[in-house]
Amino acid sequence: QVHLVESGGGLAQAGGSLRLSCTTSGNIFSINAMGWYRQAPGKQRELVAQITTGGSTNYADSVKGRFTISRDNAKNTVYLQMSSLKPEDTAVYYCFRTDELRAYWGQGTQVTVSS
């Protein structure tokens, strides 16, 4: 059984920082990539960042230079370090993992950035 457990969301001021964590369990050798999507009210879910098992990363243009995704393989955990936060970063952030046959999602964690 695959599980994704997120933590680290909350409230930050514009220009501040937050770090999200996502720990996965179950069939870890089937993982192709992990990362984060986000969804703001009234908007479509969008990819924020992902990291493959080979270490390749990609980011949404809107977060490049501000967010960094990393992983700790020993802990089966992916991190999203968010810096220089903007009010437009406010959204529910969902951790995801893609395996050979399907994707899995975390429950989501709220990030709110005040101006």
Solvent accessible surface area in square Angstrom, and as a share of the most:
residue,aa,sasa,rsa
1,Q,174,0.77
2,V,23,0.13
3,H,100,0.45
4,L,16,0.08
5,V,95,0.54
6,E,11,0.05
7,S,62,0.40
8,G,37,0.35
9,G,30,0.29
10,G,30,0.29
11,L,129,0.64
12,A,12,0.09
13,Q,140,0.62
14,A,50,0.39
15,G,58,0.55
16,G,25,0.24
17,S,63,0.40
18,L,34,0.17
19,R,129,0.47
20,L,0,0.00
21,S,22,0.14
22,C,0,0.00
23,T,59,0.34
24,T,3,0.02
25,S,52,0.34
26,G,24,0.23
27,N,98,0.50
28,I,57,0.29
29,F,198,0.82
30,S,40,0.26
31,I,24,0.12
32,N,70,0.36
33,A,9,0.07
34,M,12,0.05
35,G,0,0.00
36,W,0,0.00
37,Y,59,0.22
38,R,15,0.05
39,Q,64,0.29
40,A,21,0.17
41,P,121,0.76
42,G,92,0.88
43,K,136,0.58
44,Q,161,0.72
45,R,92,0.34
46,E,71,0.32
47,L,49,0.24
48,V,0,0.00
49,A,0,0.00
50,Q,45,0.20
51,I,14,0.07
52,T,40,0.23
53,T,77,0.45
54,G,73,0.70
55,G,34,0.32
56,S,73,0.47
57,T,63,0.36
58,N,63,0.33
59,Y,50,0.19
60,A,21,0.16
61,D,118,0.61
62,S,60,0.39
63,V,0,0.00
64,K,117,0.50
65,G,85,0.82
66,R,35,0.13
67,F,6,0.02
68,T,77,0.45
69,I,7,0.04
70,S,50,0.32
71,R,78,0.28
72,D,42,0.22
73,N,100,0.51
74,A,100,0.78
75,K,128,0.54
76,N,47,0.24
77,T,9,0.05
78,V,4,0.02
79,Y,34,0.13
80,L,0,0.00
81,Q,66,0.30
82,M,0,0.00
83,S,38,0.24
84,S,59,0.38
85,L,2,0.01
86,K,82,0.35
87,P,56,0.35
88,E,116,0.52
89,D,0,0.00
90,T,36,0.21
91,A,2,0.01
92,V,43,0.25
93,Y,0,0.00
94,Y,40,0.15
95,C,0,0.00
96,F,7,0.03
97,R,0,0.00
98,T,41,0.24
99,D,16,0.08
100,E,135,0.60
101,L,173,0.86
102,R,142,0.52
103,A,37,0.29
104,Y,44,0.17
105,W,109,0.38
106,G,10,0.10
107,Q,119,0.53
108,G,15,0.14
109,T,21,0.12
110,Q,87,0.39
111,V,0,0.00
112,T,48,0.28
113,V,7,0.04
114,S,43,0.28
115,S,129,0.83
